[in-house]
Amino acid sequence: MAQAIMAKKVPSDIEIAQAAKLKPIQEIAEGLGIRGDELELYGKYKTKVSLDILERLKKVKNGKYIVVTAITPTPLGEGKTTTTVGLGMGLCRLGKKAVIAIRQPSLGPVFGIKGGAAGGGYSQIVPMEDFNLHLTGDTHAVSAAHNLLAAFIDNHLHHGNKLGIDPFSITWPRVVDTSDRALRNIVIGLGGKEQGIPRETGFDIAVASEVMAILALATGLQDLRKRLGRIIIGSNKEGKPITAEDLKCAGSMTVLLRDAIKPNLLQTVENTPAFVHAGPFGNIAHGNNSIVADQIALKCADYVVTESGFGADLGAEKFMNIKCRYSGLSPNCAVIVATVRALKMHGGVGNIVAGKPLPDELQKENVPAVEKGCQNLVKMIENMKLYGIPVVVAINSFETDTRAEIEAVKAIAVEYGAENAVESNHWARGGVGAEELAEAVVAAANKPSRFMFLYPLEAGIEEKIEIIATKMYGADGIDIMPAAREKIERYTRWGVDKLPICMAKTHLSLSHDPALRGRPRGFRVPVRDLRASVGAGFLYPLLGTMRTMPGLPSKPAGEAVDIDLATGKVVGLF
């Protein structure tokens, strides 16, 4: 039997994070050429950066732009954030001036089942506790702005409804940054005339708010104000859209977000600079960090490593077709993260369930299953090459991987178009474990590329959906359900049909069906409904039932979190 690739024993994430030797954040900023008067400090180790820096550095040439994505993940994820952090540190070890730019997590998964999003092992952003908890309060600002608009809507109904809003058309819920299934569907306005107009509504988790998507896609305060004003909350009785601007709420919402739009700067355990800003939902929104963070980072560094949510069929597709359209930026290289265990699963072996031990069959060498599962990786390589950019595959290694399995992945990846496929051990070794990956990324990013979008905005709504379904997912076509057909006609009538498309589907399959693993073929995609996030600037078709308010598991991760009263340190946070 082939020898397994063994890793050294690694302490818990929080032990590593709390043992890291952090530098004052002013020193990290100074290394990027950010001035003291462009910082708004939040203690010793985190700061906001003023958007004024973009005007000062507008003539500075942008660095290389690297997007990290993945194969179709297992429910455990494939270490995409950890790879993003490790790659950034690896680039710095090569003598490159590198910056990492990622999203801030929601408190829902932090205290639920998934855990935090600061990376892991020796590839983390710190202070890890701050990163995963309140940070600088941006998510709370999003919640406040969102709920202010919700209050304005019901107040308008209570005071006579001069705009003629149809209460049954209202699509704007409340939000809270906690997984709380009991709030998914509620009735408000009970208790008499002075308590408002009774109607059904509900709560979403805060990161699913259109306001969060807007925060991530806005290119400045002025753009933020315009986008907030364009939010559609429903329609009047004549079927015409009602906006936040109509309700005279957009200005107040902007005021609540005037600090939140400034990116947050932190560092890794190896003191590599890291922007952490915005956290839009990865299914119904675009699942990428903010445009302004990337814009600033690209002026301050030779290489910027950012991450898109889920696989190359979801977050990376939205990165290319939505985020890059609004930012005007284009990537120089895509990194696709793969793991042997996930490829085995896609090859038909084992079933990974979050919260349960890894099945024995996934921990034993099985090269044929890996090779079969690589069909998913091949499709993701094809997807990224459709945008005209070079691809590098990062094999995020685990101690149960064998040399034969690793070599099989490398051979297939290169055969099907990757510039390189590199094993990376950044989780156990930090930046030094990602040096080979960093070298491959530098080589790929410096090759000529010709970035292109997948579809023209001028195409009709149905045509754009079909292009994504056939080219990204490999579907034979799409089937438009009656509710979606009605929405296509409505949004075309409203004049918002030229917006990009943000597909809302499962992240557990290339298809719409989470049970279809590997590279599904011979399927059609049903489009059951369509919704509009006009403020954010996209339409999102629903390919399945999307949960916008998660629930807590039977044993929430928050049960283990506490304070060590002797030291004041957080314990039990992963």
C-alpha positions in Angstrom: 0.0 0.0 0.0 1.2 3.5 -0.8 2.7 5.6 2.0 0.3 8.3 3.3 1.5 11.8 3.4 1.8 12.6 7.1 1.5 16.1 8.7 2.8 17.2 12.0 0.4 17.5 14.9 -1.1 20.9 14.7 -2.7 22.8 17.6 -6.3 24.1 17.4 -7.0 27.2 15.4 -7.6 29.4 18.4 -4.4 28.2 20.1 -2.4 29.1 17.0 -4.1 32.4 16.6 -3.6 33.4 20.2 0.1 32.4 20.1 0.7 34.5 17.0 3.0 37.6 17.4 1.0 40.4 15.9 2.4 43.7 14.7 0.6 47.0 15.4 -1.8 47.5 12.6 -0.2 50.9 11.8 3.0 49.1 11.0 1.2 46.7 8.6 -0.5 49.7 6.9 2.8 51.6 6.7 4.3 48.6 4.8 1.6 49.0 2.2 2.2 52.7 1.9 -1.0 53.7 3.7 -0.7 56.9 5.6 -1.6 57.4 9.2 -4.3 60.0 8.4 -6.0 57.4 6.1 -6.5 55.0 9.0 -9.4 54.8 11.5 -8.1 52.6 14.3 -10.2 50.0 16.2 -7.7 49.1 18.9 -4.2 47.8 18.2 -4.7 45.2 15.6 -7.5 46.3 13.2 -8.3 49.5 11.4 -10.6 50.9 8.7 -9.0 52.5 5.7 -10.4 55.7 4.2 -11.6 55.6 0.6 -9.7 58.8 0.1 -6.6 56.7 -0.6 -8.1 55.7 -4.0 -7.8 59.3 -5.2 -4.2 59.7 -3.9 -3.2 56.4 -5.6 -5.3 56.6 -8.7 -2.2 56.8 -11.0 -0.5 53.9 -9.4 -0.5 50.7 -11.6 -2.6 47.9 -10.2 -0.9 44.7 -9.0 -1.8 41.2 -10.2 -5.3 40.0 -9.3 -5.7 36.4 -8.2 -9.1 34.8 -7.5 -9.3 31.6 -5.5 -12.2 29.2 -6.2 -12.8 25.5 -5.9 -14.3 22.3 -7.1 -17.8 21.4 -6.0 -17.2 21.2 -2.2 -18.3 18.7 0.3 -20.4 19.9 3.2 -17.1 20.4 5.1 -15.6 22.8 2.5 -12.2 22.2 0.8 -10.1 24.8 2.6 -10.6 27.6 0.1 -10.1 30.4 2.7 -7.1 28.6 4.2 -5.6 28.3 0.8 -6.2 32.0 0.1 -4.4 32.9 3.3 -1.6 30.4 2.8 -1.1 31.6 -0.8 -0.8 35.2 0.3 1.8 34.3 2.9 3.6 32.1 0.4 3.9 35.0 -2.0 5.4 37.1 0.7 7.9 34.4 1.4 9.0 34.6 -2.2 9.7 38.3 -1.7 6.5 39.5 -3.4 4.4 42.3 -1.9 1.1 40.5 -1.4 -2.3 41.3 0.2 -5.2 39.0 0.9 -8.8 40.2 0.5 -11.7 38.1 1.8 -15.2 38.3 3.3 -16.2 38.7 7.0 -18.2 35.7 8.2 -21.8 35.8 9.6 -22.4 35.0 13.3 -24.9 32.5 12.1 -22.4 29.8 11.0 -19.9 30.9 13.7 -22.2 29.8 16.4 -23.9 27.1 14.3 -22.3 24.3 12.4 -19.8 25.6 10.0 -17.5 27.6 12.3 -15.5 30.7 11.4 -13.9 31.9 8.2 -10.5 33.2 9.2 -8.7 30.3 7.6 -7.3 27.5 9.7 -4.1 25.9 11.1 -1.1 28.1 10.4 -2.9 29.9 7.6 -5.2 32.3 9.5 -6.1 35.9 9.7 -5.8 37.4 13.2 -7.1 38.5 15.7 -9.2 35.4 14.9 -11.7 36.2 17.6 -12.3 39.7 16.3 -12.5 38.5 12.7 -15.2 35.9 13.5 -17.2 38.0 15.9 -18.1 41.7 15.6 -14.9 43.0 13.9 -15.7 46.7 13.4 -19.5 46.4 13.3 -20.1 46.4 9.6 -22.7 43.6 9.7 -24.6 45.4 12.5 -24.6 48.5 10.3 -26.1 46.5 7.5 -28.8 45.1 9.8 -29.6 48.6 11.1 -29.9 50.0 7.5 -32.0 47.1 6.3 -34.4 47.1 9.3 -34.8 50.9 9.0 -36.2 50.4 5.5 -38.5 47.6 6.8 -39.8 50.0 9.5 -40.3 52.7 6.9 -42.4 50.3 4.9 -44.8 49.4 7.7 -44.9 53.0 8.9 -46.0 54.1 5.5 -48.8 51.5 5.4 -49.9 52.6 8.9 -50.1 56.3 7.9 -52.3 56.0 4.9 -50.2 54.3 2.2 -50.0 57.3 -0.1 -47.8 55.3 -2.5 -50.5 52.7 -2.9 -48.2 49.8 -1.9 -49.8 46.4 -2.4 -49.0 44.7 1.0 -49.1 41.3 -0.7 -46.2 42.4 -3.1 -43.8 43.4 -0.3 -40.6 41.4 -0.5 -38.5 43.2 2.1 -38.2 41.2 5.3 -36.3 42.0 8.6 -32.8 40.6 9.2 -30.8 39.5 12.2 -27.3 38.0 12.2 -28.2 34.8 14.1 -29.4 31.5 12.8 -33.0 31.4 14.1 -35.4 29.2 12.2 -38.4 30.4 14.3 -38.2 33.8 12.6 -38.4 32.5 9.0 -42.1 33.2 8.8 -43.9 35.6 11.2 -47.0 37.8 11.4 -46.5 41.4 12.4 -48.9 44.2 13.4 -51.0 42.3 15.8 -52.5 43.9 18.9 -54.7 46.6 17.6 -54.7 49.6 15.3 -51.8 51.4 16.9 -49.5 48.4 16.4 -49.5 48.6 12.6 -51.1 46.8 9.7 -51.2 43.0 10.2 -49.4 41.1 7.5 -47.1 38.1 7.0 -43.4 38.6 6.7 -40.2 37.0 8.1 -36.5 37.3 8.9 -33.5 36.6 6.8 -30.0 36.3 8.2 -28.2 39.6 7.8 -25.7 38.5 5.2 -28.5 37.6 2.9 -29.7 41.2 2.9 -29.5 43.1 -0.4 -27.9 45.8 1.6 -24.9 43.6 2.2 -24.7 42.8 -1.5 -24.8 46.5 -2.2 -22.0 47.2 0.3 -19.8 44.7 -1.4 -20.5 46.0 -5.0 -20.5 49.7 -4.3 -17.5 51.6 -5.7 -17.8 54.5 -3.3 -20.1 56.5 -1.1 -21.9 58.1 -4.0 -22.5 54.8 -5.7 -23.7 53.3 -2.4 -26.3 56.1 -2.1 -27.6 55.5 -5.6 -27.8 51.7 -5.2 -29.6 52.0 -1.9 -32.2 54.3 -3.6 -32.8 51.7 -6.3 -33.8 48.9 -3.9 -37.3 47.6 -4.9 -39.4 46.6 -1.9 -42.6 45.6 -3.8 -45.0 47.2 -6.1 -48.1 49.4 -6.1 -51.6 48.2 -7.0 -50.9 49.1 -10.7 -47.9 46.8 -10.7 -45.2 49.5 -10.7 -42.1 49.1 -8.5 -41.8 50.9 -5.2 -38.2 51.8 -4.2 -36.3 52.9 -1.1 -36.0 56.3 -2.7 -39.8 56.5 -3.1 -40.1 55.8 0.7 -37.4 58.6 1.3 -35.3 56.1 3.3 -32.2 55.7 1.2 -30.4 58.8 2.6 -30.8 57.6 6.2 -29.6 54.1 5.2 -26.5 55.6 3.6 -25.7 57.5 6.8 -25.9 54.2 8.8 -23.4 52.7 6.3 -21.0 55.6 5.9 -18.3 53.9 8.0 -19.2 50.4 7.0 -18.1 51.1 3.4 -14.5 51.6 4.5 -12.5 48.3 4.3 -11.1 46.7 7.4 -7.3 45.9 7.5 -6.0 43.0 9.6 -3.0 40.6 9.3 -2.2 36.9 9.1 -0.3 34.9 11.7 2.8 35.7 9.6 1.9 39.4 9.4 0.8 39.4 5.8 -1.8 42.3 5.3 -5.4 41.2 4.9 -8.4 43.2 4.0 -11.6 41.8 5.5 -14.7 43.5 4.2 -18.4 42.7 3.5 -20.0 39.2 3.6 -22.7 38.7 1.0 -24.5 35.4 0.9 -22.9 32.9 -1.4 -26.2 31.5 -2.9 -28.7 34.3 -3.5 -26.0 37.0 -3.7 -22.6 37.0 -5.3 -20.6 35.7 -2.4 -17.5 37.9 -2.8 -15.7 40.5 -0.7 -16.0 44.2 -1.5 -14.9 46.0 -4.6 -13.4 48.9 -2.7 -11.1 46.5 -0.6 -9.8 45.0 -3.8 -9.3 48.4 -5.5 -7.2 49.7 -2.5 -5.3 46.4 -2.2 -4.4 46.4 -5.9 -2.9 49.9 -5.6 -0.8 48.9 -2.6 0.5 45.4 -3.6 2.1 43.5 -6.4 -0.3 40.6 -5.9 -3.8 40.6 -4.4 -5.3 37.2 -3.5 -9.1 37.2 -3.2 -11.6 34.4 -2.7 -15.0 33.7 -4.2 -17.7 31.7 -2.5 -18.3 28.0 -3.1 -17.1 26.4 -6.4 -16.1 27.8 -9.8 -19.7 27.3 -11.1 -21.0 29.7 -8.4 -18.9 32.3 -6.6 -16.3 32.5 -9.3 -18.9 32.8 -12.1 -20.4 35.7 -10.1 -17.0 37.2 -9.5 -16.4 37.3 -13.2 -19.8 38.3 -14.5 -21.0 40.6 -11.7 -18.2 41.9 -9.5 -15.7 42.4 -12.4 -18.4 44.2 -14.5 -19.0 46.7 -11.7 -15.3 47.1 -10.6 -13.8 47.3 -14.0 -11.1 44.9 -12.8 -10.1 41.7 -14.4 -8.2 38.7 -12.9 -4.8 37.5 -14.0 -5.2 34.0 -12.7 -7.7 31.6 -11.1 -6.7 29.1 -8.5 -9.0 26.1 -8.1 -8.8 24.3 -4.7 -9.3 20.6 -4.7 -9.0 17.9 -2.1 -8.5 14.2 -2.5 -11.3 13.4 -0.2 -13.8 15.5 -2.2 -12.6 14.0 -5.5 -13.2 10.5 -4.0 -16.7 11.5 -3.0 -17.3 12.8 -6.6 -16.0 9.5 -7.8 -18.8 7.7 -5.9 -17.0 6.7 -2.7 -18.3 7.7 0.8 -20.7 10.3 2.0 -19.5 13.3 4.0 -21.9 14.7 6.6 -21.0 17.8 8.6 -20.7 17.0 12.3 -20.0 13.3 11.7 -16.6 11.4 11.4 -15.1 11.1 8.0 -16.1 7.7 6.5 -13.3 5.0 6.5 -13.5 4.6 2.8 -12.4 8.2 2.2 -9.3 7.7 4.3 -8.0 4.7 2.3 -6.1 5.0 -0.9 -8.4 4.7 -4.0 -6.8 6.1 -7.1 -9.6 5.0 -9.5 -12.2 6.9 -7.4 -9.9 10.0 -7.4 -9.5 9.7 -11.2 -13.2 9.3 -11.7 -14.0 12.2 -9.4 -11.6 14.5 -11.3 -14.3 14.9 -13.9 -15.6 17.6 -11.5 -12.2 19.3 -11.4 -11.9 19.1 -15.2 -15.2 20.9 -15.6 -14.1 23.7 -13.2 -10.9 24.1 -15.2 -13.0 24.4 -18.4 -15.2 26.9 -16.6 -12.4 29.3 -15.7 -10.7 29.0 -19.1 -13.9 30.3 -20.7 -13.0 33.7 -19.2 -9.7 33.7 -21.0 -7.5 33.5 -17.9 -4.8 30.9 -16.8 -5.7 28.3 -14.2 -3.6 26.8 -11.4 -4.9 23.8 -9.3 -4.1 23.8 -5.6 -4.3 20.4 -4.0 -5.0 21.1 -0.4 -3.4 18.1 1.3 -4.5 16.0 4.2 -2.5 13.4 6.1 -4.7 10.6 4.6 -3.7 11.5 1.0 -1.3 9.2 -0.7 1.4 10.1 -3.2 -0.3 8.1 -5.9 -3.6 10.0 -5.4 -1.8 13.3 -5.5 0.0 12.5 -8.6 -3.2 11.3 -10.3 -4.8 14.7 -9.7 -1.8 16.6 -10.9 -1.6 14.6 -14.2 -5.3 15.0 -15.0 -5.4 18.7 -14.1 -2.5 19.5 -16.4 -3.8 17.3 -19.2 -7.1 19.2 -19.2 -5.7 22.7 -19.3 -4.3 23.8 -16.0 -1.0 25.7 -16.1 0.1 23.7 -13.1 -1.2 21.5 -10.3 0.5 21.9 -7.0 0.2 20.1 -3.6 0.0 22.7 -0.8 0.5 22.1 2.9 -0.2 25.6 4.2 -2.6 24.5 6.9 0.2 22.6 8.8 3.2 24.7 7.7 1.9 28.2 7.0 3.5 30.2 4.2 6.4 27.9 3.7 3.9 25.1 2.8 2.5 27.3 0.0 5.7 28.4 -1.6 5.5 26.0 -4.5 1.9 27.1 -5.1 2.9 30.7 -5.0 5.6 30.1 -7.6 3.1 28.5 -9.9 0.6 31.4 -9.4 3.3 34.0 -10.2 4.2 32.1 -13.4 0.6 31.8 -14.4 -0.4 35.4 -13.5 2.4 36.8 -15.6 1.3 34.9 -18.8 -0.8 36.8 -21.4 -4.5 36.6 -20.7 -7.6 37.9 -22.5 -10.4 38.3 -20.0 -13.9 38.1 -21.4 -17.4 37.9 -19.9 -19.6 34.9 -20.4 -22.6 36.8 -21.8 -23.5 40.3 -23.0 -25.8 42.3 -20.8 -27.9 43.2 -23.8 -29.1 39.5 -24.1 -32.5 38.8 -22.7 -33.0 37.4 -19.2 -33.9 33.9 -20.4 -30.9 33.8 -22.8 -28.4 34.8 -20.0 -29.8 32.2 -17.7 -29.5 29.5 -20.4 -25.9 30.5 -21.2 -24.9 30.1 -17.5 -26.7 26.8 -17.2 -25.3 25.2 -20.3 -21.8 26.6 -20.2 -21.1 26.6 -16.5 -23.1 23.7 -15.3 -23.1 21.5 -18.4 -26.9 21.4 -18.6 -28.8 20.5 -21.8 -31.0 23.5 -21.4 -33.4 25.3 -19.0 -37.1 25.0 -18.2 -38.8 28.2 -17.2 -41.6 27.6 -14.6 -44.8 29.8 -14.7 -43.7 32.0 -11.7 -40.3 32.7 -13.3 -41.9 33.4 -16.7 -44.2 36.0 -15.1 -41.2 37.6 -13.4 -39.2 37.7 -16.7 -42.0 39.6 -18.3 -42.4 41.9 -15.3 -38.7 42.8 -15.0 -38.5 43.3 -18.7 -41.4 45.7 -18.5 -39.7 47.5 -15.6 -36.6 47.9 -17.7 -34.2 46.0 -15.4 -33.7 43.1 -17.9 -30.2 44.2 -18.8 -28.8 43.5 -15.4 -26.4 40.6 -14.9 -27.7 37.2 -13.6 -26.9 35.9 -10.1 -27.9 32.2 -10.0 -29.3 30.9 -6.7 -28.6 27.2 -6.6 -27.1 24.5 -4.5 -23.3 24.6 -4.0 -23.1 20.8 -3.6 -23.5 20.0 -7.3 -22.6 21.5 -10.7 -26.4 21.0 -11.3 -29.4 22.3 -9.5 -29.7 18.9 -7.7 -27.4 18.4 -4.7 -27.6 14.6 -5.2 -25.8 14.8 -8.6 -22.1 14.6 -7.9 -19.1 14.5 -10.2 -19.9 16.0 -13.6 -23.6 15.5 -14.2 -24.7 15.2 -17.8 -28.0 14.9 -19.6 -30.0 17.2 -17.3 -32.1 20.3 -17.7 -32.2 23.1 -15.1 -35.7 24.1 -13.8 -36.0 27.8 -13.1 -38.8 28.0 -10.6 -38.8 31.7 -9.8 -36.9 34.9 -10.4 -36.2 37.9 -8.0 -34.7 41.3 -8.4 -31.9 42.9 -6.4 -31.9 46.1 -8.4 -30.0 48.1 -5.9 -27.2 45.5 -5.8 -27.5 45.3 -9.6 -28.5 41.8 -10.5 -31.5 39.4 -11.0 -31.4 36.1 -9.2 -33.2 33.0 -10.6 -34.1 30.4 -8.0 -33.2 26.9 -9.2 -34.3 25.2 -5.9 -35.5 26.1 -2.4 -33.0 28.6 -0.9 -32.8 29.0 2.8 -32.1 32.6 3.7 -32.4 32.0 7.4 -30.4 29.0 8.6 -31.3 27.0 11.7 -29.0 25.9 14.5 -27.9 22.2 14.6 -28.8 19.9 17.5 -25.4 20.7 19.0 -24.5 24.3 18.1 -20.8 25.3 17.9 -21.7 28.1 20.3 -22.1 25.6 23.1 -18.3 25.4 23.3 -17.6 29.1 23.3 -16.9 30.9 26.5 -14.6 33.3 28.3 -11.6 32.2 30.4 -12.3 34.5 33.4 -8.7 34.2 34.6 -7.2 35.6 31.4 -10.2 37.2 29.6 -9.4 35.2 26.5 -12.1 33.6 24.3 -12.1 29.7 24.4 -13.8 27.1 22.4 -13.9 29.2 19.2 -12.8 26.3 16.8 
